[in-house]
Amino acid sequence: MRKVSELVARVQSWFCGVLLGFMVVVVFLQVLSRRLFRVAMLWTQEAALFCFIWTVFLGAALAVKRGSHFVVDVWPERLVSFRRALGVFSFLVVGVVAAVLLREGWILTLRGWMRFSQPSGLRMSWFLAAIPVGGALMLLHMVAEVAELIAGKRLRKERPQAL
């Protein structure tokens, strides 16, 4: 399960990088066209929104994999078994949130199939599909991490120190 999670995380990371780079280029084109040519290119706003939505949900799933979400760590290091149980509990809470994103996002995506965006005519489902995909990826990474926590292979990963 861990190897699958690692492979999926690498692909996610690549997609996030591509989407973020494309979003920067598109927003730059939008600003350039408005400021220099006084022409609004409607497709650029929609393309940037599409990239942003997908980057957010793919990135949130990556944060679950990497343990990068905010954590308040107040328990002493010597309480290893308690910290492990707390780690499993926190992943289960994330799992509930991910399951809600998956279920409700799927329903929203199906409802969006008959709705179209104004500038391009794309189905809204292409935008909304990021929600259930992100939820499913969060669940995948959460299950892999919980399996390692239960097996005692690792506690939560060390977080980088603040600057």
C-alpha positions, 0 to 999 in steps of 0.5 A: 500500500505504501508503494502505491501511495508513494507513486500516486504522490509523485504523479500528484506532485507533478500534476500540481507543478504543471497546473501551477506553472500553467496558472502563472502563465495564464494569469500573466497573459490575462494581466498583459492583455488587460494592461497593454492591449485593453482587451479582456481574454475571458478564457484566461480567467476560467483556465486560471480558476480551473488550475487553481481548483485542481491544484488546491485539492491535489495539494491538500491530498499531498499534504495528508501524505506528507503530514503537512497540515497544521498540528498542535503538538503538546504531548511529551515525546516519552508517551509513544503509545499515546502519541501513536493512538493520537496519530491514528485518531487524527488520521481517522478524522482526516478520513471522515473529512475525505469521505465527505469530500468524496461523497458530496463532491461526487454528488456535486459533480454529477449535478454539474454535468448539465451545467456549462460555464459561460466563457468556454461552454465546458461542463462544470463537472470538469471543475467540480471533479477535483473535489471527489478526486481530492477526497479519494486521494486523501483516503488513499494516503490516509490508509497507507499512513495509518497502516504504518502508524499501527504497525509501529513503523513510524510516528508522525513525520518530523515537521520542518522548523519555522523560519 
